[in-house]
Amino acid sequence: MFLARVYVTLKPTVNDPQGLTIRGALHSLGFSGVESVRAGKYMEIHLNSGDRKEAEQQLAEMCRKLLANPVIEEFRFELEELG
């Protein structure tokens, strides 16, 4: 059994209106030192697999097919073996 922590973020060249909105709100709250914000998604997935390499391959496929839009997003994941 593995725990995957999946991070999906917009590619650096893609405009991030949510990040801009967050930055503006932080500035209005007095956090003027914030120069930029990039918003993304974080997911935890419990994966029942006995093999690390197979789990990594499955996660990469999940990200490419559903969890991330490869046109505008990038993904990375961390894999932790549980008990």
N, C-alpha and C positions, 0 to 999 in steps of 0.2 A: 504494500500500500504506500502510495506517495501523496504528498501534498505539493501541489504546484501553485506558485504565486505568479500570476500573469499580469504584465504591465503593457498597456496599449496606449501609445501616444501619437499625436499627429506628427507627420514628417516636418522637419524644420522649415521647409519651403511653403507649408500650408498655413494660411491665415487661421488664427485661433480666436474667434470672437468671444467665446466663453472665458478664455484666459484674459482677454482685454477687459471684459466686464469685471472679473474678479480683481484685476489690478486697480481699476478705477474705484471699486468699493473699498479696497484696502487703503488707497490714498485718501478717500473721504473719511476713513476712520483714523487717520493720522499716521499711517505707516508709509510715509513719503519715500522711504528708502527702497521700496520695492520697485525694481526696474522692469521686470517682466514676469509673467505667469504663463505657463503652458498647462492646460487641463488635459486629463487623460482618464483612463479606466483602469481599475484594479480588480482582479478576480482571484478567488481561491477555489481550486478544483481538487477534490479528493479522487485519486485515480487508482483503481484496483489493478495493479500490474506487478508481476514479480520481477520484471527486468527493467533496469534503468534506461537502457538504450531504446527499448520498445516504448516506454513511457514518454521519453523525449520526442521520439518520432510521432507518436500520437498527438502530443501537445502541439508540436509544430504544425501538423495537419489541421488540428482544430482551429488554431489561430489563423492559418491561411484561408480556411474555408468558411469560418463563421465569426470568430471573435474579433478579428481585425479586418479592416478594409485595406487591402494591399495597395490600392491606388493612393490613399492619403495617409495611411497609418503605418507605424512600425510596432513591432512587439518584441518582447523578451520575456523569459520566464526563469524562475528558480525552482528547482526540484529538490524536495526534502523527503528522505525515506522515513516512514513512520514505523515505530515499534516493530 
